[in-house]
Amino acid sequence: MKIASQLRLVPGSSIKEQIDNLQEWGYEGVEVHGRDLADTIDDVKKAVANSSVKVCTVCSGYRGCALDPDPAERDIMVRDAKEILSMAADLGAVGMIMAPIFGPPRLPDLSPLYSAIELEKLLIAKIVEQLGAHAEKVGTLLLFEPLQRGETHFWNRLEEAIGCAEMVGNPHVKIMADFFHMNIEEPRIDESIRKAGDWIRHVHLADSHRAQPGTGHTDFKSGFAALKEIGFQDYMALECGIEGDRTKALPACAEFLRSCM
């Protein structure tokens, strides 16, 4: 297991300085955002070229929505997501993170034919077929992210995201696990990780109150033990608020995470 951070959390006057700081503070990976990545990808490449820190993932960044009733919104999402998947492959990243929708359903309820959620499941499978095929073509992964119920009605638990990935049946479609969301939605984080097994190819880290690990009450040790049991060897990236001086909090967080492994 390798420790990473989202780039936006790291102080520095340039991307290179941010990457240098991550390396100095004991991090092995960096997660970049997909929005405007086309404008910064060359700087990211240069910054990691001679660094032990590598790009682990690209976090969403696409416009539109895969589950919008407007075909134009869905088309924008698919087009943007394909471009971001291509950039993720170019950066050598594990994959691009995807959360299908925020908030309530946008599709109509057509009961008794289909409920809105039944329609969403059928639609997302078709869209992910396209994105999974593109991920396979360029050589990266599409990573589903379940979110807690306050952010979305769709894919709140790991098993729900796995169910969709199984429907698509493409080995380039996997899931990621977020400790903050799991702390709310999963009965036991460690058991849910064991059940998900090798579907998990990326992890987000935040404590119970969504600040950096080590500042709340989430049990990271049992979760990390479960990740080891399933053979997880990829990146775990900070996606959280940072309490305190970041030049001190980020190295302290890396030390805390290693103590939990």
N, C-alpha and C positions, 0 to 999 in steps of 0.2 A: 504494500500500500504506500502511495506517495502523496505528500501534502502539497496542496496548491492553494492559490487565492485568486479571486477575481481581480483583474487589473485595476478596476475602479477604486478598490479599497487601499491601494498602495500609494504612499506619498512619493513624489518625484517630479522634477521639472520636465522630464521627457520619458518616453516609453523605455528607452535604454536605462535611464536612472531607476525607474520603477523595477525593471527586471533585475538590475544589479542589486537593488535593495532586497528583493525577494531571495536572491541567491545568498546574500550575506546573512539573512535572517533564518535560513534553514528550509526554505521552500524549494520544491522540485518542479512545480508546474504553475502555469498561469492560465486562467480562463478569460477569454476576451468576449466582448459583446458583438453580436452580428450587425447591429445598426452602425452604419458608416465604416464598417470594417474594410470595405473596398478602398477607402481613402487612407487607411493606416496600415494596411497589410504589409507593405514594404518596410515600414518602420518596425513592425513587430518581427518580421523575419530577420532584420539586421540585429535587433536587440537580443534575440535568442540564439543567433548563429554561433556565437562563441561562449555561450552560457550553459551551465548545467540545468537551468530552468527551461522547460519546454512548454509549448502550447498544448494544453490538455484537452480543452473543449471550447466550442463557440456557443454562447448562450443566446438562443433565439435571435431577435433583432429583425424579424421579417414584419412586413406590413400585412394588413388584411387579417382575415380569420378563416380558419379551415371549416368552421361550423356556422358560417354566416348564411342566411337565406339568399343573399345576393351573389350570383355566380361571379361577378366582377371582383368582389372581395375575396372569394375563394381562389380565383385565378391569380390575383396579386400575391396571396400567401404562398401558393405553390411556386410561382416564379421566383419570388424572393428566397424562399427556403432552398430551392435548387441552387441558386447562386451562392448562398451561405454554405451549403453542404460542399460545394466545389472549393470554396475558400478554406473550409475546415480540412479537407483532404490536402490542399496545397500546403497548409501549415503543419501537416502531420498530426493533427488532432485526433483524439479518439472519436469525436463526433460532434453533432449539433444537437442542442437541447430543444425540445419542443413541448409546449403546453398548449393543447388545442384551443381552449377558450377560457376567458375569465368571466365571472359573473353567472347569471342564469342562462337558460337556453334561449337561443334566438330563432330556432326553427319552430314552426307551428306544431301544435298538438293535433294530430290527425286521428285520434282515437274514435272508433275502435280499430281502425286500420293499423296505425302506429302512433305511439306516444312520441313526444319531442325527443326524449332520450333514446328511444329505439331508432328513430330516424338518424340521430347523431351517430350512433354506433355504426349504422350502415354506411353513412357518408364518410366518416373518418377512415373507415377501412379502405374505401376507394381512393381517398386522397393519399393515404399512407402507402398504398400500393405504388403510386407514382413516385413518391419521395423515397421509398425504400429502394426502388429500382435505380433511381439516380444515385443514392448513397452507394449502392453496390457498384455502379458504373465508375464512380470517381474514387472509390476505395476508402470510405469512412462509414460511420454509423449514424443513424437517426435514433435519438435517445428520448423516450417519452418521460415526462416528469409529472407524477401525481402531485397535486396541490391540496392544501387543507380546505375545508368546506367554506371558510370565509372568503376564499379567493375564486373558487370555481365549484360548480355542481358536478363536474365531470372528472373522472380519474382521481379520486381522493386517496385511494390506497394502492399499494404496489400490485396487488393481485388484479385490480381493474385494468391497469396499464398492460400487464402481462396478457390479460385476456384479449386485448386488441392486437397486441403483437402476435399472438398465436393465430388470430384470424387471418392476419396478413401472410404469415409464414415465410418471411424473408429473414435470413440470418443477419442482415445488416440493420434490422430494426430491433433495438433492445430498450432497456429502461434505465433510469437513474433513481437513486434513493436520496431523499433530503431529510436530514435528522430533525429539522424544525417541523416540517409537515408530518413526518412519522410520529413525532412526539404528541401530536394532536389526534391523528387518525388511526394509528396502529395500536392494537391492544398491548402488544409487546414488540418493541423495535427489533430486538435480537431474533425473536421467532419469525417475524415477517421477513427479515433478511435471509434467514435459513431457508424459508419456504420459497423465496424468489430465486435463490441460487444463482446460477450463472447468467440469468437474465440481466443482472445488475452489472453495468459497465462504467458507471460514474456515480459519485456521491457528492452531495452538497452538505456543508457543515454550518450549523448555527445552533446556539444554545436555546434553552426553553423560552427566553424572551427575545430571541432573534438577534442578540449580540454575539460576540465571538465566543467560541467554546471555552469553558473554564470560568465563565462569569454567571452561569445559571445553574440549573439543577438537572440537566439532561445527563443520563448515564451513558457516556461514550464508551467506557471500557467494555460493557457487555455487547454493545453494537459492533465495536471493532473486533471483538473476539468472534462474533458471528461472521463478519466479513472474512476473517482469516479462515474460518471453517469452510466457507464456500469457495475458497481459493481466489478471492478478489485480490488483484495485483495492480489495479489501475489507480486513478487519481481521486483524492477527496479534496474538494475546493471550498474555501470559505465563501459563503454567500450570506452576508450578515451585516449588521451595524457593528461599528467598532467603538467600544467605550475607552476613553482615555487617549493619551498621546499615541498615535499610530506607530511612531518609531520605536516605542517601547511595547505597545500592546501586541503588535504582530509577531515580533520574535518570542515574546512570552507565550503567545498562543501556540506557536509551532512547538515550543518546549512542552507545553501542557499536552498537546495531541500525541507527541511521541511517548509521553509518560503513560498514556492510555492504551498504547498499542501492546 
